Amino acid sequence: MNMMGNGPPDGPDGDGEPDIILVSLDRKNFFLYKGEQYIDQMLLSDGEYPKPVLCVYFDDVFDAKRILGDSFTLSQYWGIHPEIVARMRDTDCLIETDA
């Protein structure tokens, strides 16, 4: 699934997407949609992980399912604390976009 269109350089998959993608519901709940292999480093305040990180905002789970598919289920993704997302934003590591 390509959420980016034209944007930063391709990740290692060559699909035009960043290596790490977060999904946000209601702009307050964040989930790791892509890049689980980087989660440990991402959670550290001085961790090294591929940047930038893409965060796609959805109004609700129904909006997410409409775009990501009916099989999208939040229980299959890691929850990310909002303060970690705020840290990424503060260090200019986060690309934020509405779905």
Secondary structure, 3 states (H helix, E strand, C coil): CCCCCCCCCCCCCCCCCCCCEEEEECCCEEEEEECHHHHHHHHCCCCCCCCCEEEEEECCHHHHHHHHCCCCCHHHCEEECHHHHHHHHHCCCEEEEEC
